[in-house]
């Protein structure tokens, strides 16, 4: 939801998010994610993992984008793909009634 809000409002800056030992930094320019860094993953898996976090510590700093755009997808595309991956993961972990042990 926080990424959607920044996207819709066109907020520039850096969002730092921590969850346990993991940290992700999102650099945003005019509402578009231009770079993602993580303590342990490449940018794309780090972003999709971040979308699954249910809690964390978040800090936003309004800064101008000062480096080249590394993320080649729109924020909207990233969010839609994140939802698709989440739905796929949920479907795989759900047990159908006819598969449940009796």
C-alpha positions as a Markdown table, in Angstrom:
| # | Residue | x | y | z |
|---|---|---|---|---|
| 1 | Unk | 0.0 | 0.0 | 0.0 |
| 2 | Unk | 2.8 | 2.4 | 0.8 |
| 3 | Unk | 4.3 | 1.9 | -2.7 |
| 4 | Unk | 0.9 | 2.5 | -4.3 |
| 5 | Unk | 0.5 | 5.7 | -2.4 |
| 6 | Unk | 4.0 | 7.0 | -3.5 |
| 7 | Unk | 3.2 | 6.0 | -7.0 |
| 8 | Unk | -0.2 | 7.7 | -7.2 |
| 9 | Unk | 1.1 | 10.9 | -5.5 |
| 10 | Unk | 4.3 | 11.0 | -7.6 |
| 11 | Unk | 6.4 | 11.2 | -4.5 |
| 12 | Unk | 10.2 | 11.4 | -5.0 |
| 13 | Unk | 12.5 | 10.0 | -2.4 |
| 14 | Unk | 14.0 | 6.9 | -0.9 |
| 15 | Unk | 12.0 | 4.3 | 1.1 |
| 16 | Unk | 14.0 | 2.2 | 3.4 |
| 17 | Unk | 12.3 | -0.9 | 4.9 |
| 18 | Unk | 13.6 | -3.3 | 7.5 |
| 19 | Unk | 12.1 | -6.7 | 8.4 |
| 20 | Unk | 14.2 | -8.8 | 10.7 |
| 21 | Unk | 17.7 | -9.0 | 9.2 |
| 22 | Unk | 16.5 | -7.9 | 5.7 |
| 23 | Unk | 16.6 | -4.4 | 4.4 |
| 24 | Unk | 15.3 | -3.0 | 1.1 |
| 25 | Unk | 15.8 | 0.5 | -0.3 |
| 26 | Unk | 13.5 | 1.8 | -3.0 |
| 27 | Unk | 14.6 | 4.9 | -4.9 |
| 28 | Unk | 11.5 | 6.7 | -6.4 |
| 29 | Unk | 11.4 | 9.5 | -8.9 |
| 30 | Unk | 8.0 | 11.1 | -9.9 |
| 31 | Unk | 6.2 | 8.1 | -8.5 |
| 32 | Unk | 8.3 | 5.5 | -10.4 |
| 33 | Unk | 10.7 | 3.1 | -8.8 |
| 34 | Unk | 14.0 | 3.7 | -10.4 |
| 35 | Unk | 16.2 | 1.5 | -8.3 |
| 36 | Unk | 15.9 | -1.2 | -5.6 |
| 37 | Unk | 18.7 | -2.5 | -3.4 |
| 38 | Unk | 18.7 | -5.2 | -0.8 |
| 39 | Unk | 20.9 | -6.7 | 1.8 |
| 40 | Unk | 20.6 | -10.2 | 0.2 |
| 41 | Unk | 18.8 | -10.3 | -3.1 |
| 42 | Unk | 19.0 | -8.8 | -6.6 |
| 43 | Unk | 16.6 | -5.9 | -7.2 |
| 44 | Unk | 13.6 | -7.8 | -8.7 |
| 45 | Unk | 13.3 | -10.7 | -6.3 |
| 46 | Unk | 14.0 | -8.2 | -3.5 |
| 47 | Unk | 11.1 | -6.0 | -4.5 |
| 48 | Unk | 8.6 | -8.9 | -4.8 |
| 49 | Unk | 9.8 | -10.3 | -1.5 |
| 50 | Unk | 9.3 | -6.8 | 0.1 |
| 51 | Unk | 5.7 | -6.9 | -1.2 |
| 52 | Unk | 5.0 | -10.0 | 1.0 |
| 53 | Unk | 6.1 | -8.3 | 4.2 |
| 54 | Unk | 3.3 | -7.9 | 6.7 |
| 55 | Unk | 5.3 | -5.7 | 9.1 |
| 56 | Unk | 8.5 | -3.9 | 9.3 |
| 57 | Unk | 10.2 | -0.6 | 10.0 |
| 58 | Unk | 9.8 | 2.0 | 7.3 |
| 59 | Unk | 11.5 | 5.3 | 6.7 |
| 60 | Unk | 11.0 | 7.7 | 3.9 |
| 61 | Unk | 13.4 | 10.5 | 3.0 |
| 62 | Unk | 12.4 | 13.0 | 0.3 |
| 63 | Unk | 15.5 | 13.0 | -2.0 |
| 64 | Unk | 16.0 | 13.6 | -5.7 |
| 65 | Unk | 17.0 | 10.7 | -7.9 |
| 66 | Unk | 20.7 | 11.1 | -8.4 |
| 67 | Unk | 21.6 | 8.1 | -10.4 |
| 68 | Unk | 20.6 | 6.3 | -13.6 |
| 69 | Unk | 17.4 | 4.3 | -13.7 |
| 70 | Unk | 18.2 | 0.6 | -13.1 |
| 71 | Unk | 14.6 | -0.7 | -12.9 |
| 72 | Unk | 13.2 | -1.0 | -16.4 |
| 73 | Unk | 9.6 | -1.7 | -15.5 |
| 74 | Unk | 6.9 | 0.8 | -14.4 |
| 75 | Unk | 5.8 | 0.8 | -10.8 |
| 76 | Unk | 2.3 | -0.3 | -11.9 |
| 77 | Unk | 3.8 | -3.3 | -13.8 |
| 78 | Unk | 5.8 | -4.3 | -10.8 |
| 79 | Unk | 2.8 | -4.1 | -8.5 |
| 80 | Unk | 0.6 | -6.1 | -10.8 |
| 81 | Unk | 3.3 | -8.7 | -11.2 |
| 82 | Unk | 3.8 | -8.8 | -7.4 |
| 83 | Unk | 0.1 | -9.5 | -7.0 |
| 84 | Unk | 0.2 | -12.2 | -9.6 |
| 85 | Unk | 3.1 | -13.9 | -7.9 |
| 86 | Unk | 1.4 | -13.6 | -4.5 |
| 87 | Unk | -1.8 | -15.2 | -5.9 |
| 88 | Unk | 0.2 | -18.0 | -7.5 |
| 89 | Unk | 2.0 | -18.7 | -4.3 |
| 90 | Unk | -1.3 | -18.7 | -2.3 |
| 91 | Unk | -2.8 | -21.1 | -4.8 |
| 92 | Unk | 0.1 | -23.5 | -4.6 |
| 93 | Unk | 0.0 | -23.6 | -0.8 |
| 94 | Unk | -3.8 | -23.9 | -0.5 |
| 95 | Unk | -5.0 | -27.5 | -0.1 |
| 96 | Unk | -8.2 | -28.4 | -1.9 |
| 97 | Unk | -10.8 | -30.2 | 0.2 |
| 98 | Unk | -10.5 | -33.3 | -2.0 |
| 99 | Unk | -6.8 | -33.4 | -1.4 |
| 100 | Unk | -7.0 | -33.2 | 2.4 |
| 101 | Unk | -6.2 | -36.3 | 4.5 |
| 102 | Unk | -9.2 | -37.8 | 6.2 |
